[in-house]
Amino acid sequence: MRIYTILDIEAEQYSLPYFAVNDKIAIRMFRETVSKALYVEELELYCLGEFDESTSNLRSTGSILVITGADLVNNKQIEVKNG
């Protein structure tokens, strides 16, 4: 299981981490979350590491960029809400 967080670039803060089995599922969850945001382009999804469910061990990978909100908008995977 992988660990993810969303960076709000303007606020310079990360969300509470969440878990997903892989990047594709994490991107799906990110897309659903940011579809409600007014400033999608200011959000980025990062993978932080892995959680081993059988041992409860955490392994950090550092912050690895998975996808940006701007990528979702540019690829027409979500619609931007206007204010």
N, C-alpha and C positions, 0 to 999 in steps of 0.2 A: 504494500500500500504506500502510495507517495503522499507527501505533504506539500500543500500549496498555500500561497497567500496572494492577495491583490494589493498592489501599490497604488495609492492615490498620489500622483506626481505633484500636484499643486499643494496638497496638505502635507506632503513629505511624511506620510504614515502608511504602514502596512495594516491590512485587516488581520483579524484572528485567523490562524491557520485552519485549513480544512483538509480532508483526506479524500483521495480518489484512487482508483486502481491503476490509472494510466493518464497520460497527457490528453488523450482524446476525450475521456470522461471529464477531466478537469476543465478543458476548453468548453465543453457543453455546459458545465455548471457556471463557468465564467460568463459565457454568452447569455445565459438566462439571468444572471445577476446584473450585468451591465446593461441589459436591454431596458432596465428601469431607471438607469442613470441619465442625468442631463448632460454630463460631460464625459462621455464614453472615451473620447480620445485621450483623456488624462489618466486612464487606468491601465495597469499592466499586470499580467499574471506571471508569477514566479513559482518554480519548484524549489523547495528548501531541502528536501531529502527524502528518506524512506523510513517507514515504520514496519518492523517485522512483527506481525501479529502472533506468531508462535513463541517468540522470545521476549517481546515488548522492548526490543532494542531500537534505538533511533540512530540513523546514520545521516549526518549532514553532508549535503553536496555543495553547500554554499548557495547563493541566490542565482538560479539559472532562469533567464527570461524564456518563457514558453510562447507567449503571444501578447500583443498589445491591443487595446481597445481600438486604436486607429486601424490596425490590421483587419479587425472584424468589420469596421465600417467600410474600408476600402474594398474588401472582398464581398461586400453586400450580404454579410451573414447576419447583420442586425440593421434596423432602421434607427436613425438618430432622431431623438425627440427634440423639437424646438421649443425651448423655454417654457 
